[in-house]
Amino acid sequence: MRVPMSSPNISAEDAEAVRAVLDTPYLSIGPRIAEFEERFAAYIGTRHAVGVSSGTAGLHLAVIAAGVGPGDLVITTPFSFVATANCILYERGIPVFVDIDPFTLNLDPACVARAVEDLSEGGKPAKPWLPPEMRRGSVGHAAGRLKAILPVDVFGQPADYDLFQPAAQRHGLVIIEDACEALGAEYKGRKAGRLGHVAVFAFYPNKQMTTGEGAMMVTDDDAWDRLFRSLRNQGRDESGAWLNHVRLGYNYRLDEMSAALGVAQLARIEELLRKRERVAEMYGEQLAGMAGVALPRPAPTTSRLSWFIYVIRLAPEIDRNRVMAGLEERGVPARPYFSPIHLQLFNRERFGYREGDYPVAEAVARSTLALPFSGVMTEQQVTYVCETLRKIL
Ligand SMILES: *Cc1c(COP(=O)(O)O)cnc(C)c1O
């Protein structure tokens, strides 16, 4: 048996919705994107939703809206997908990594609070938070440079936002929620997507719902809604005059075929989420009690975990990479989610990061194993994965 790492859940109706767009003259900037945005905003409960071409593009526009420019600082997590930090670098800002909580795998709120205070006062205490390259010599001080906090709702579990708010408010920081893995998740009864000033959801094929490529930004801020619409459309002004560009913009638009798929998938989002929950339950039942394997569990602040991938953690004495190779040989792909961002080659070279800089994130990253996961997995496939893992261990 060969089990796919992930598979989208596409119905005949989804496919027909995409095909029907091709019978119209509107393949971009048409009625489907407007409909998708309206329904998405209603689902999350925000005033606005703006469709963009990818989660990365959405995060980039959020960083622009937060006013991040060259040398500005943004606090974020080293334990995420690389796009979380890249979107800060696009604007010549500097990601300030803060270590994670070993249980929730999200930003450690106590560390974030300390980093905000130190960086906002500037001067000497700011230095340990900065990248190694910036600690040497005279970096001046960081006062006034900290613009935003960018928490990630890792593996479909919201970060602890209530503990970020006081520091953010005191120092006028924007909170950008990277909810790319958390569609449908809830934090203390509040939906992911409403936990910061702006949030981004992504629809790559392995996410809870898909549009192929694509993403949605959500916000309650009217001015930011207008700004995002202009930025994604080459900096055009609100009149939409085709050759009138009032700011530096991008082509981050979401086409009509993708938007039509988004409308169709969103219409059955609860079904998509439940199917993923069911597969996670099967994994939970079959892996329970397996020696050396710790299962994912919701934090006390998570009122609904939205299953993005199924990530187990192996005991430190188990050679994770050998287990991965053994699984692969038997037709079961598995991935070491995530490889810490600060240790990616270009961040090491540019900022001087080394192993040991973020011990919790690194220890977690050495132990994690994402098993094949999707809402269309069969019980037979889950059983095969679990039995194969049991044999190898
Ligand atoms: C998927 C993902 C993104 C980016 O999404 P793309 O649509 O692939 O650009 C950003 N952040 C996190 C945490 C993600 O999982």
The ligand as an SDF file (V2000), in Angstrom:
LIG
                    3D

 15 15  0  0  0  0  0  0  0  0999 V2000
    0.5650   27.3390    4.4640 C   0  0  0  0  0  0  0  0  0  0  0  0
    1.1490   28.3670    5.3620 C   0  0  0  0  0  0  0  0  0  0  0  0
    1.4930   29.6580    4.9060 C   0  0  0  0  0  0  0  0  0  0  0  0
    1.5460   30.1080    3.4810 C   0  0  0  0  0  0  0  0  0  0  0  0
    0.6440   29.7030    2.6220 O   0  0  0  0  0  0  0  0  0  0  0  0
    0.8560   29.6990    1.0330 P   0  0  0  0  0  0  0  0  0  0  0  0
   -0.5280   29.8340    0.5530 O   0  0  0  0  0  0  0  0  0  0  0  0
    1.4910   28.3990    0.6800 O   0  0  0  0  0  0  0  0  0  0  0  0
    1.6930   30.8630    0.6510 O   0  0  0  0  0  0  0  0  0  0  0  0
    1.9250   30.5870    5.8370 C   0  0  0  0  0  0  0  0  0  0  0  0
    2.0440   30.2770    7.1300 N   0  0  0  0  0  0  0  0  0  0  0  0
    1.7770   29.0500    7.5980 C   0  0  0  0  0  0  0  0  0  0  0  0
    1.9470   28.7920    9.0510 C   0  0  0  0  0  0  0  0  0  0  0  0
    1.3440   28.0470    6.7230 C   0  0  0  0  0  0  0  0  0  0  0  0
    1.1090   26.8120    7.1920 O   0  0  0  0  0  0  0  0  0  0  0  0
  1  2  1  0
  2  3  1  0
  2 14  2  0
  3  4  1  0
  3 10  2  0
  4  5  1  0
  5  6  1  0
  6  7  2  0
  6  8  1  0
  6  9  1  0
 10 11  1  0
 11 12  2  0
 12 13  1  0
 12 14  1  0
 14 15  1  0
M  END
$$$$
